Amino acid sequence: MTIVTDMEKFQDIDGVKVHYTQQGIGPDIVLMHGWGCNLTTVASIERVALAAGYRVLSIDFPGFGKSQEPLDVWGVEEYTTLLEKLLKTEGIDNPVLLGHSFGGRVGILYSSRNPVSKLVLVDAAGVKPRRSLKYYFKVYTFKFGKHLSRMIYGKEKAEKRIEAMRAKAGSSDYAGASPRMRAILSKVVNEDLKEVMPLIKAPTLLIWGENDTATPLRDARIMERLIPDAGLVSFPGCGHYSFLDNPIQFSAVLNSFLTSQN
């Protein structure tokens, strides 16, 4: 019989307070949420992993949930390094990693340079998005407005107006974030991890919503091609949160992968 323990923890990693939970007894699986979310977002995935006999560590990435914001403008490298240090502190090696959206970025980079037993990427980021003409028009219009504001209002007043312009023009994730987290989002979304994908040696399951517009299905197909031992399962009618849009099929697919012998 599996004994389940529910433990909320905090660790100071290089001056940043990190919040996470651990539950269950068994091999380790690490759950990593997406941008703008926290560990409660993947609670349904946690239940699947517990039922499959895993000990589950679920993290609030710095800047989300109960974790402290990074002290500087981080990229995927810094988030991955923090995860490496946290797992070392917990004595965890060769875990299963599961990352949704932004958490997939960290999962990709971590798995490219550390041993993991399995990797699960759920509607994951990691492929630099294609940019439309509309995107570039928005970027260059913003840059022109920024330059003009500094000329008209002076540097101090202009910075406040520029921040308001940036929030209005950005996504809901961007608009809802602090200035530092906005800078981090701008940095991480432009990081392309295709070069490290061939270095991943673990069996990898890609789970995707076919209607995902944030990380389109074409990204999943690129990952499937570049990661040596990867397989893709996609759900019709589902979007960026495929595990919430189709929880029954998602649970069945994930449970099969977690309990299979590779």
N, C-alpha and C positions, 0 to 999 in steps of 0.2 A: 504494500500500500504506500502511495506517495504521500509524504508529509509536506504540506505547503506552509511556508513561512512568509509573512508579509513584512518586509523591512524597508523603511524609508531611510535613505542615507544622504549625507553630504560629505564631500571631499574637497579640500583646498588643493587645486592643481595649478602650480605656478601663479598663485595669487588670485585665482578665479574660483569662487565657490560653485561647485557642481552638485546638482541634485539628481538622484536616481533612486530606483527601487529595485529590490531583488526578491524574488519569490520562487518557491519550489525546490526540489532536489533532483539532480540528474545532470546530464551534460549541459554545458552553457550555451545559451542563445542570447544575443544582444540585439535589442530593438532600438531603432533610430528613427525618430519622427521627421516630418517634413518641415519646410520653412513656414513660420507663422503658427506652428502648432506646438504641442508639448506631449509628454509621455501619455497623457490621458487619451490622446487621439488614437493611439495604437492599442488601447485596452482590449479590444476584441481579438486582436492578433495575439496578445499576451495570453488570453484564455485558451486559444488553440494550442499554443506552445506548451502551456502547463499540462493540458490534457494529453499531449504527446510525450510527456515525461521529461520535460526540460526544466532546468533552473533558468529563470528569466531575469536578465538585467535590462531595465528600460531607462533610458537617459533623457533628461532635459538638457538639450544642447545649450551652451552659454548664450544668454540673450533671450531665452524662452523658459516658460514655466517658472520654476522656483530657482533656476540657476542664474548666477550673476552674468551681466554683460561682459564680453571680452574687454580687456583694458586697452586694446588697440584695434585697428581695422584688420580683421582676420580674413584669411582665405581658407580653402579646403584643407590646405597643408596644416594650418594651425589647429583646426577642428580635429583633424585626424591624429595629430600628435597628442592632443589632449586625451582622445579616446585611448590611444596606445598607453599613455601613462596611467589612466584610470584602470584599465584592465590589468596592467602590471601590478598596481596597488592591490587589486582584488585577487591576484594570483590566477587570473584567467588566461589561458593560452589555447589556441586552436578552437575557438568557439564557432558556432554558427552565427553569421551576421545577417540581419534583415533590416534594410533601409527603405523607407518610403520617400520619394521626391528628393529633397535635399539630403536626407539621411542616406540615400543611395550614393550620392557623391562621396560621402565619407566611407561608405562600405566598399566602393570601387577602389579608392586610393589605399585604404587599409589592407584590403585583400591582395593588392598588387605587390605588397612588400612584407606581409606577415602571413604566417600559416593560418588558414581557417578551414574548418571541416566542410562547411557548405556556405554558400552565399545566396541570399534571396533579395532581388531587386524588384520593388513594387512601384510601378509608375515612376521610375527613378530618373533623376537628373544626372547629367554627366556628359552629354553631347551638347556642344555649343549651339544655341538655337539659331536657325536661319533668320536673317533680318529682311523685312519687307521694305519697300520704298517708303511706306508710311512711317516705319520705325526710324529710318534715317532722316526723314523730313522732320519728325518730332525732335530727334537729337540735335540736328543742326539749327532748328528754330530755337531750341532751348539755349544753345551756345551763343547764338546771336543775341537773344534777350538778356543773357547773363552779361555779355560784354557791354550792351547798351545800358543796362542798369547801373553798372559800375561807373560809366561815363557820366550819367545823369545824376545819380544819388550819392556818389562817393562809396568807398569800400564798405564801411560799417553798415550803413542803411541798406546798401545793395545786397549784402549777404542775407539779411532777413527776407527781402523780397525774392531772392533767388531760391531760398529754401522753400518758400511758399509755392513758387513756380514748379519746383522739382516735385513736391508732394502732390500738387494738382495733376501734373503730367504723368506721374508714376502709377504703378499698379496699386491695388488695394493693400497688398503686402507692404509695398514701399511706403504708401501714405500712412499706414498705421504704425510704422516703426520709428524708433528714436533716430536722431541724426547719425549716430555711430552704426546702428544696425542697417540703416539705409545704405551707408557706404559699404558695409560688408556685403549686403545683397547685390549691390552693383558690381562688386568684385567677383563674387562666387558665380553669378549667372554667366559670366564671360569666360570662365575657366573650362577648357575642353580637356576631358580625361581620356579621349580615344587612344592616346599613345600608351597609356598604362594598362588598358584593358587586356591586351594579349599576355600580360604578365600574371594574370589571375589563373591559378592552378586548380582552384576548388570547383566542384560541381556547382553550377549556378542556375538558379531558377528565376526567370523573368516573368512577372505577372503584371498584366497591363489591361487597362480599359481601352477599348477600341475607339471611343469618342474622346479620349484624353487630348485636350488642346494645350495644356501646360507643358507636358512632355509627350509629344505625339508618338504614335505607334511606330513611325519610321525610326525614332531613336532606339526603340527596343530592338528593331531588326538590325540596326547597326551594332548594338551591343551583342546580339546573338551571333553575329558574324565575327566579331573581334575577340570575344571571350572564348577560349578554346573548348570548354566543356559546358556550354550554355544551351538551355532550351527555353522556348517561349510559350506561354499560355496566355491567350487574350480573351476578354469577355465582351461580347457585343452589347451595345447599349450602356456601357459603363464609362465613366470619366476618370478624372485624375485620382479619385479615391475609390478605386475598384474594390477594395476590401470592405468598404461600407456600402457600395452600390449593389454588390452581389455577395453578401457574406456567406451564404451557404456553399456556393461553388468555390469561393476563395478558400474557405476553411478546409474543404475536402482536398483541394489541390495542395495546399500548404501541408496539411497533415500527412498526405501521401509522400511528399518530398522529405519531410522531417523524419519519418519513420522508416524510410527505405534504406537499404544497405548499399552504399556506393563502393 
